[in-house]
Amino acid sequence: MFNITMKVINLKKKIILTFILIIIALGVYIFAKVSDIVRHDYDKQNKVILFIKSIISPHYLKIVRDNVFFISKLKAKNEFLELQVEKYEQGNEGQKFNSQIVKVGETDYEINYFFLPFKRLDLNLGWNAEINSLRAHYAEINNEKMFSISGEGKTVYFDKKNFLKEQLKFKELPNNINEILEKNNLQLIGIRDLFFYNNQIFISMMIKNENGITINIYNADLNYKKINFKSFFETKEYWKNYNVFSGGRLEKYKDNKILFSIGFAKNYDAPQDKNSFLGKIIAIDLNSKNYELISYGHRNPQGLYFHEDKNVVINTEHGPKGGDEVNLNFLNLVEDKNFGWPRVSYGNPYPDEAKLFDSDTFKKSHKELGFIEPIKYYDPSIGISEVIYLNRNSFCASDCIWISSLRANSIYILEFDEDFKKVINKERIYLKGHRIRDIDYDKDLDLIILLGENIPALITIKKIV
């Protein structure tokens, strides 16, 4: 009887020990996985992560992140600092620092990363910190050259064929932005876009003067000795405090006009007021500088594209807490070009602004409330930014748009039907640790070109066929 009792006790001990070992092993595995997530800037659209964030207070999540994963965070920080040192030491060489193959569905993409000689975004200060407004950079192809401008107004360029080499070889291009600021007693808040048209270079620029903050357009003849910008279009709309809702995208339009998107600047009445530029997309005549209203009811339109054959303006814009939108404005349709903000959204209000909205704002569809419905929206937000259209090339068999995102570190691909009225396929390319501010396509090189602002870097995507 004693022997049987001892065998039972020993068996229980073995079971308990085995159970403890399994728990320890599982804990080590989970720690390793979560540590890897922490190290490499987790995919914020991961459903598991989003669920955990929904049930645990951000305060406690921060304690866990800062203490339990201290070693992983320290290692990630060291890796990042080493990369920053490498970027600093290579100067304007535009050295390729990473290359990878990414598989999306049945398609393989080759992705290459090159240093961009601008200041990095500092997420420790918060994505909406005013200092980071000067670290939002933009890029644009013009003929055989690739140009980029920093949030501080520094301009550089190189031969676009260098994307096929190991170094981009940046050349600095002087400009008179600081002279404009000094002469007019202005403070630069940040550049908001870079655009070329008929050998002229255009920028949108947020500035501050005695009236407050505003956003205007400046242009100049392209000159490789020095770019001398002059005022092209002033909105004469001002707001007191800095915010990120400025818009500022520039895009080619028809009839010798360009498109200009303007955010609502936290003025909740302005988007529905046709006498205000805030929350609007307008077209500006390049000769007379007269403008026409293209659409209104916008929150913060940061992506803009005009498809001339289909006569449609494509725009992407940030929602509030969720509800980032992809909007199509079919110009041939006779309808009120009102996209609804702030009367409707598929997102949710931030706590400090909930009382500003009608009860129906976040409950019904745009169409039910009499506004134009987005063709696609993202909830949770992806931090939507620029958009390009592609048609029947190596990247797209029919009609596609590629959308860059900040928060989600991704490119979102939407494929449309022949009528361009229904999304028939969706893909996503995830680029860890890279907030994608800008996107362009070069037909000659058959490359998608991105600007990521964390390092910062210029990134190329090529489809492997």
Residue, then its C-alpha position, 0 to 999 in steps of 0.5 A: m500500500f505504501n509503495i502504491t501511495m509513493k508511486v501516485i505521489n511521484l506520478k503527481k510530481k512528474i505531472i506537476l513538473t511537466f506542467i511547469l516546464i510546459i508553462i515555462a517553455l510557453g512563456v519563453y516562446i511568447f516572450a520571444k515572439v512579443s519581444d520580436i514584435v516590440r523590437h521590430d515595431y509591431d504591425k499595428q493592424n494585427k487583430v491580436i494586437l488590436f484586441i489586447k490594446s482594447i482590453i488593457s489600459p494604455h497605461y499598463l501596456k506602456i509599463v509592460r513595454d518599458n519594463v518587461f521588454f526593456i532588453s528587446k527595446l534596448k536592442a532595437k534602439n541600438e540597431f536603430l542608432e547604428l543605422q543612424v550613424e551609418k546614414y550620417e557617415q555616408g553623407n549624400e551618397g544615398q547608400k543602399f542599406n537593405s534589400q529584401i524579397v517580399k511575397v504577397g499572395e502569388t507575387d514576389y517583390e524586390i524591395n530596396y532601401f536607400f538612405l535619404p539625407f534628411k532628419r528622421l521623424d522622432l516618434n518619441l515626441g509623438w507623430n503630431a509633435e510640431i517639430n515633426s512637421l519639419r520632418a515630413h519629407y516629399a519626393e517626385i520624379n521629373n523627367e530623368k531626375m528624382f527630386s526630394i524636399s525635406g520638411e525644412g525645405k532642403t532640396v536634393y536630386f539625383d539621376k533616377k537610373n541610380f535606383l538600379k545601383e548601390q548608391l543614389k548620389f544626391k546633389e544638393l540644390p539651393n533654394n531661397i525658402n529661408e530668404i522668403l521666411e526672413k524677408n516676410n518675418l515668417q516661421l516655417i511650420g513645414i513643407r506639405d508637398l512637392f510637384f512639377y508641371n511644365n518644367q516648373i517646381f511647386i511646393s505647398m508650405m505651412i507658415k506662421n505670421e502675425n495672423g496665425i498659421t496658414i498654408n500657401i503655394y509657391n513656385a519657381d522655374l526649375n534651375y539647377k543652380k538655385i531655385n528661386f520660389k515666389s508666391f503663387f497662391e495664398t489661401k488667406e485662411y489662418w488658425k491659431n494653434y498648430n495641428v496636423f490637419s493641413g492637407g497640402r497635396l498638389e496634382k496635375y489637373k485639366d485645362n492648364k490647372i492644378l489641384f490643391s487639397i486643404g485640410f480642415a485645420k480643426n475648424y469644424d464649421a469650415p468644411q461645409d462652408k463653401n466660402s472657406f478653403l478649409g476642408k476643400i479640394i480646389a483647382i487653380d488656373l496656372n495663368s489667371k490663378n483663379y480657382e474653382l471648387i472641386s469638392y468639399g466636406h474633407r477632413n485631411p486629404q493627403g492623397l490626390y490623383f486626377h485620372e483624365d481618361k475617366n475624369v475622376v479625382i481620387n483622394t485619400e484622407h485621414g479619418p478621426k479615430g478610424g475611418d480613413e477614406v478612399n474617395l472617388n469624385f466622378l466629375n461627369l456626375v451631376e451631384d453635390k460634391n460633398f464628402g461629409w466631414p464633419r457630419v459623417s464618418y466611419g471612424n469615432p471621435y477623440p474624447d476631447e471632441a465627442k461633444l462637437f458632433d451630431s448624434d448621427t455622425f458616427k452611426k450612419s453611412h455617408k449615402e444615408l445622410g446625403f453625402i458621397e460614399p467612400i469607395k473604401y474606408y479603413d477602421p482602424s486607421i492606417g494613417i493613410s497618405e498618398v495615392i497613385y493610379l496604375n493601369r495595365n503594367s507589371f504591377c497591375a493587370s487592369d485598373c489599380i490604385w496603390i495607397s501609402s500609409l504612415r501608421a500601418n507601415s504599408i502599401y495597400i493595393l486596390e484593384f477595380d472593375e472596368d467601370f472603376k466603381k467596385v473594388i474587386n481585389k485587395e492586397r497589402i505590402y507590409l514594410k516594418g518600421h517605415r511610415i510611408r509618406d509619399i509614393d510615385y511610379d516611374k514607367d521607364l524603370d518600372l519601379i514603385i518609389l516610396l519615401g519612408e520617414n523613420i530613417p528616412a529612406l527612399i524605397t523601391i519596389k520591383k515586381i519579380v517576374 
